[in-house]
Amino acid sequence: MTSAVFTLILFASSIGAGLLGSLTGLGGGIIITPILVLGFGVDIRYAVGASLIAVIATSSGAAAAFVREGFTNVRIAMLLEVATVIGAITGALIAAKTPPGGILLVFGVVLIYTAYSSITAKTSKPFDGPIDPLAQKLKLSGTYPTKDGTLEAYSPRRIPLGFALMYGAGVLSALIGIGSGVIKVLAMDRAMGLPFKVSTTTSNFMIGVTAAASAGVYLHRGQIDPILAAPVALGALVGAYLGAKILPGANVVTLRRIFAAVVVVVALQMIYKGVTSW
């Protein structure tokens, strides 16, 4: 395979990963890292480095559109980002001491849990309960546009729990090269009770900052290869832009099922590679 063909295939694959990451709020890294490791035989550490750059591009491509359309809750994002950045720095330091096989196994387990959570998640219901005192004090409540053009109100709950989960999301981001949207979306959708589309778009807004915090450590260690990172980042950016156009009219249940099916296949392959590489 020539370098030009390799770059084109990598670019095309990254478009798909960026599209899926934008629609689900998980960031393209959750697909890009397995593509690089399983499809192209890239070392897991360099795959993680390139994936983090792609996650930054994915977030940059989709975040502005989602904020403009009224889905993203910027106040919640800025609050929770404090925890994810601290976690990302912690995770980058842990990754330096973790063997590649261990990272692959962690990635596979996270993917399995992600798939399970996606297909068992409940459809968001209109907010009709009392506002959490902390949410009221921090002015975290908001509205988002529905398909019929109306605005649906919501208010987050269990904010300290969400903050703690975001620290774990940051650690995971640096360790396995994802935007940690896996944990971010679950924390906001399940723990904090936000609507799914608000969770995914707010996650998209946050993942770039989280990935940037850990990417700096990988760059310092020389584990970000421009030959890999450039086409991956550009492809993810294109995919994220397309996802931002599709999301407003997308069916949430269908998104979750498609995502879960893809993730299960990738997870099993990552676990197998992790076990056989010890």
Phi, psi and omega in degrees: 000127179285163181295326180293316178295317178303315181295319180294317179296318179296320179297314180296318179297322182290330176299313178298319180294319179294322178297311180295319180295322179292318182291327184259350180078011185263350182082148182291345184299331182292342175256323184295317181301311176299323178300314181293318183285311185276321184273328185242358177068026180282142176302139186303324183291320177288328176296318178297317179299313179295322181295321179297321177296320179295323179297320177299317179295318179300313180297317181296323183287326185260330189301313183299318181294318181293323177295316181298324183277354174090015180272318187286136174260100187292324181295317177296317181300314182293325178294310184287336181295334177302315181290320184290325179293317177298318178295323181296319178295320177298314182296322179297324178289322178293321183300328181295337183256000184260129178295150181307320179299323179294320179296318179297318180295317178300316179301313181299316180296318178299319179296317179300315180295323178298315180298316179299315181295326181294317185276345179258357181294141179272149177292136182298139178251154178304142181288126181218014182256178178291148180284134177301132182304320180292320177297323179292319181295321181270358179058055184262353179290160180194189176225160175218151183284139177258177183297329182273007175091358179270169179253129180257129181276151176207161177211132181288155177229170177047052184297318178301322178295316178300321179296317180295318178296327179293329175297315177298325178296321179294318177300315181296322180302312182287328185287319186237010170075037176240169177282002182059025175297337175309307182280324181300311181295317179296319181297317181282322183285313184268302186290319186261353174072027178276152175301150186300316181292328175292320179297314183292319182287322177293324176298316178302322179295325187275327192296331180295318180293318179299312181295323180296324180297319181275332180297328178300322179291317178296321178296319179298327180274000179076025184253021171242111182265117181302328180296326176276314189293323185297303180294328179294315181294317180295317179296317179296325179295317177297315179298320180295321178297316179296319180297323179295330178283329185275324190306314184307327181256007184281150177272122185298316182298317179297317178303315183295319182291317178297315180299315182298319181297316180295317185295320181299315180299313181295319182299315181297322179291321180293319178296317178299316180294323179295317180294318184282349182266357179290000000 
